[in-house]
Amino acid sequence: MGKESDDGVPQEYPYFWSKGSSIDLPDFLTKYKPSMVQNDGTKPWIWVEGSKRNSDTYPSGAAAAVSEAAAVCEAAALLKEVTQRIEEIKNDDSIPMRSSKKTGAKSKKEVREKVQADAAEKLKEISIKHNYVCGKWLIFASADKVDAIWSRIATSLVSGALASTCAFLTKVATSPANETPHHQHLICLYIPNVYDKDSVTEVMKVLLRNHGVNLSGVKSDLYTGAGLDSKHPSGIPSTVWKNTSLLADSEIKDLKDAFFSELNAASTPAAKLEEKKDKPSIAAKKRPVPKKKTQEDDPFASEDEGDAQEAERKQKVQAKGKSRKRSQSSDMDVDDMDVDDMDVDADQSDKPKTKRIKSTR
């Protein structure tokens, strides 16, 4: 799986695009494809900035840096405290494995989840107190699809449907230096406030309806800075929002189905047009070869009809033969013909044919 890095945008980084860049976005996306750019330790991400990135959406400067550092320090201390508490619950024999209705005792699982939920609320308080509420939608894409998915999201952020939402920045993980089977690229789409449920949901709907992507939840930058991930020993959820916390499964499915139905409908006419274009060229290359006429067998014809047809065919062949011989005799050189034959032919052409009786004298 892709791994997150620092959320700060690097300065003078060739793999970062904004509207002030010297290269157009389509050319940038073609030149730097995540499947082709390998991370040698200096280029872990490819970035594209939207038009809404400003001091309100993404605080910057010395004051913001100090505030963020304080938030991360406070969050890290909380995670350490919660991790210790979770370990205590695990080893506390007085807490049963199963809850009891009779005694009202909570199970280890229930006690643990309560501690983790309280910790998530405290992390929210820390974020708001230090104005460090920025975060991102997480999207994972396989190596064979990441280029297309990334290109569509980046373009949408700059001049498409995502440009009308609060989203303002996106990045995609480059390829690992060493070949990794089934590698997944992480795409992050940044939003100014992960706790603004309406805005977060609006972005989610666009990602589903206009891009058909698989979403993996919303993560706070504070969580990233404090090192809270899905494998953290505290067990605190690594995302602020899960998909089903924002939309029902049925609505998520409907939005994605609408995207793919529209995609298939758009591709079908193009396929048919290409098929029509190909047909004339194929016909021009392959000329029909004339076939000799053959007598087809009629399974319903009688033997007498077959004999009659055969006799008729032979008569036509004989007639064609006689006609061919006559044309050949008319083309013969005069010097090769007998004078008597010439006279006879002339007489026969001008007079009615009569039967000549040969003298026996």
Order of alpha helices (4+ residues) and beta strands (2+ residues): beta-alpha-beta-alpha-alpha-beta-alpha-beta-beta-alpha-beta-alpha-alpha-alpha-alpha-alpha
